[in-house]
């Protein structure tokens, strides 16, 4: 039973990180129907930003808790700026082009950012300091570590905050209106360009939080982590229903648990096999994803 609970919490931790990245994919797709394949690299840049900030503040003698908070805030701001810039440079000029053009642009931006960080990296893997405060978790401390617990709690709080933001704020309502019908949103006075830019900023910020959390938990990073995590998070978004925020959260949790139990009871070599086999099955029987909506054919 204890081993089962360890795997369960491990899958919850994986799913939490996938959720933070998948939300960016699904928000952008919901607004402009674009798969932002550079989103995984934003997650990676957030982790590297957190590493730089942690190194500077650690050398200055800041307390660990302050370093943890400031590293996340710095990564969020820096990654948000990257997300905003990518939208303006790689996607906005191609907004009226054929759908293949922005897709190629997204792949090109992903490769560019990956190699840009690779040239600045001094070795294949860089050690990442443990920023998450260590403490004894009552009753379940032998099953889940403090870092895993904080990752799950932070993800829950972020998801709740995002849901409230989208539902109740003026910008969130504008996002929902733009996702529903962009032309009609423009007719009622919504600045669609601002909404699209804000969507990239919010999605990039969430990915940065995930990058700092998982890098601190694992203890190392390299320029390639964004590609792997991005593919998994994209899979989670499709699994739950691309364009659906609750679907992205659900798909990420299902994917995380699938990988964790495949690793725990079969072999770590087969975690990707089980994850993508699950995706294929879901898409065969429900092409729109678990919580996705079938497109309405207008005649």
C-alpha positions, 0 to 999 in steps of 0.5 A: 500500500505504501508503494502504491501511495508513493507512485500515486503522489509521484504521478501527481507531481508529474501531472502538476508540472505537465498541467502548468505547461499544458495550460499555455498550449490550450489557452493559445490554441483556444484563442487563435487555434495555433499550436505554440511549439516554442512553449516548451522552450519558454519553460526551459528558459524559465528554469535557466532564469531561476538558476541565474537568480538563485546563483546571484541571490545565494552568493549575496547571502539571501535566505533560502525562502526569499531566493525561492520566491524571487527566483519564481517571480524573476522567471515569470517576468522574464519568460512572460517577456519572451512569450510576448516577444515570440507572439509579436515576432513569430506569429502576429505577422502570419496571423492571416496566412495559411495555417501551415505557415505559423506552424513552421514558424513555431517549430523554427522558433523552438529550434532557435531558442533551444540552440540559443540556450545551448550556446550559452550553456557551459556543459550538458547538465547544470546543477540546480540548487534545491530552492524548495524549503525542506520540512517534515510532512506530518503523517505522510512524510515517508511517502511524499517529500516536501518538494513534491507537496509544494509542487502539487500545492502551488499547481493547485493554487495557480490553477484556481487563480487562473480559473478565477482570472478567466471567469471574473476579470475583464481580461479573462472575459475578453479571452473567453469572448475571443476564443468563442468568436474572434470577429464578433469580439472585435465588433463589440470593441474588444482589442483582440491583439491585446487579448492574444498577447496577454494569452501568451504572457499568461501561458509563458508565466505558468510554464516558468513556474513549472520550470523553476519548481521541477528543476529545483526538485530534480536538481539539474537542467539542460537546454533540452528539457523544454522539448521533452516536457513540451511534447508531454504537456502537448500530449496532455492538452490533446488528451484532455481536449485542446482548447479546454482549460479544465481538460488540460488539467485533467489530461495532465493528471491522467498522463502523469499517473499513467507514466508513474504507474507504468514506471513503478509496476512495469519499467521506466523504459515503457512509460512513454509507450503507455502514455502515448498508447493512452493518447491514441485510444482516447483519440480513437474513441473521442477525437476531441479529447476527454473534455473537448467539444466536437467542432460545429459544422456551419452550413 
